Amino acid sequence: MNGTRTTPPRPVDIAAVFPALAPLARSAVRLHPRPGSPTVHDSSIGGPLLWPAREP
C-alpha cells in the first residue's frame, strides 16, 4: 500500500471544550512503524544494532 497515512480528524474540538488548554497546543508527529526484516548489515530500532568495531 503506497500513500500517506493520516490520522482522521478528532470528533471533538478540545480547545473549544476546554479553552484554557488552547495556549498549550503544539504540533506533533505520530509515527506509524511497520514490521521489517533487518539483516546483520542494518541498524534498526528493536532489531540488530550496528556497533563500531573499535568501541567496547
C-alpha positions as CSV (number, residue, x, y, z in Angstrom):
1,M,0.0,0.0,0.0
2,N,1.5,3.3,-1.0
3,G,0.4,6.7,0.0
4,T,0.5,9.0,3.1
5,R,-1.2,7.6,6.1
6,T,-3.1,10.3,8.1
7,T,-4.9,10.4,11.3
8,P,-8.6,11.2,11.0
9,P,-9.8,14.5,12.5
10,R,-10.8,14.3,16.1
11,P,-14.6,14.1,16.8
12,V,-14.3,16.9,19.4
13,D,-12.5,20.2,19.3
14,I,-10.7,20.0,22.7
15,A,-9.7,23.7,22.6
16,A,-13.4,24.6,22.2
17,V,-14.5,22.4,25.1
18,F,-11.5,23.4,27.3
19,P,-10.4,26.9,26.2
20,A,-7.7,27.1,29.0
21,L,-5.8,24.3,27.1
22,A,-5.7,26.3,23.8
23,P,-2.4,28.1,24.6
24,L,-0.8,24.7,25.4
25,A,-1.5,23.2,21.9
26,R,1.6,22.1,19.9
27,S,2.2,20.3,16.7
28,A,3.1,16.7,16.9
29,V,4.3,13.9,14.7
30,R,2.8,10.4,15.1
31,L,4.9,7.5,14.0
32,H,3.4,4.5,12.3
33,P,6.1,1.9,12.5
34,R,5.8,-1.1,10.2
35,P,7.5,-4.5,10.7
36,G,10.7,-5.0,8.8
37,S,13.3,-7.7,8.2
38,P,16.6,-6.1,9.2
39,T,19.7,-8.1,8.5
40,V,23.0,-8.1,10.4
41,H,24.1,-5.3,8.0
42,D,21.2,-3.0,9.1
43,S,20.8,-1.0,12.2
44,S,17.2,-1.0,13.5
45,I,15.2,0.1,16.5
46,G,14.1,-3.1,18.2
47,G,16.4,-5.2,16.0
48,P,20.1,-5.7,15.4
49,L,22.3,-2.7,16.2
50,L,25.4,-1.9,14.2
51,W,28.3,-1.1,16.6
52,P,31.6,0.4,15.6
53,A,34.3,-2.4,15.8
54,R,36.7,-0.1,17.8
55,E,34.1,0.6,20.5
56,P,33.8,-1.7,23.5
